[in-house]
């Protein structure tokens, strides 16, 4: 086994860390407080290549491997979870086109995203269809050489700033999840409207809104692969997305641990630093141990995907472990800082709010456990 990153990945990690430190961190609290999308930071992220990391080089993108992306995501989320989420939502949205799009579709819809700062969004969730994709009510009805889309999507990252969307709809409601199809939808198509920017607990620098479709006319050529293939497209995409989510959670956990460690070493009570008290020292030990374990699970799942191995179970395990660790570590960091940790002047308050969403988006941790259970029960059945 080789646990070492390549020289190129080490350089990429350092480059990303410096970007997070110099461009994201200094403005994170301000954008969080204002609940505002950081356009200027995103312009710089585009120039470096973070907005096009999921697009292959032949179409003008950065073309990161899954492990490259995990390394980058940890550092970006260390800088600011909200900004990281908007950057990585581009990869989430372009992945279905990369995996299942035709060459013509890739040239038409991926290449423009690499020429100027542009955003994309991934539209799966609806008000009554979160974890249960069979409940999707947005429909696409064939009409000659077009499809007519009606319905809405909710909690969509980048909805208010996106140029392009990949939208999952029902083309055959009688088949439930197996009747889903995926379409590339330009956001300036007549009939597409975007709702208000949501006022979220965390990740407030990322844009999140509803999208409404009112008789939206989309060419048949915008259908990905074929009718009824949408569920597979969504699941394959989310398999690839989970290591990135896990890596982001590791970044937040590491940031909180560093703040707690620094504070515990300088805060003096009863004549000595509070880090010298076993109750706090052991908290810090648990933090760094669990962060390291989570990172290794993330790296393994990313490595498996890069080596074309099935990693549904491993990606789900990494997502659960890393996001639960992020929540635990940020709570403990606030506890170590005490009253100061509860104040907005200190960054762990924001980190604790940000950590929660990692357990929810791109498949709740409960759904990840369901994915894992299907894998292990299937294995047990085969053994029996």
Protein Blocks (a to p, Z undefined) as FASTA:
>chain_A
ZZbdcfklmmmmmmmmmmmmmmmmmmmmmmmmnopacfklmmmmmmnopmmmmpcfknop
nopafklmmmmmmmmmmmomklmmmmmmmmmmmmmmmmmmcfklmmmmmmmmmmpccddd
ddfbcfklmklmmlpmbdcddehjaccdedddehiehklmcfbdcddddfblknommlgc
cddddfkbghiacddddddfbhmlbccdddddehiacdfklpghighilmmmmmmmmmmm
mmmmmmmmmmmmmmmmmmmmmmmmmmcgehiafklpmklmmmmmmmmmmmmmmmmmmmmm
mmmmmnopafklmmmmmmmmmmmmmmmmmmmmmmmnmmmlmpmkbmklmmmmmmmmmmmg
gpifklmmmmmmmmmmmmmmmmZZ
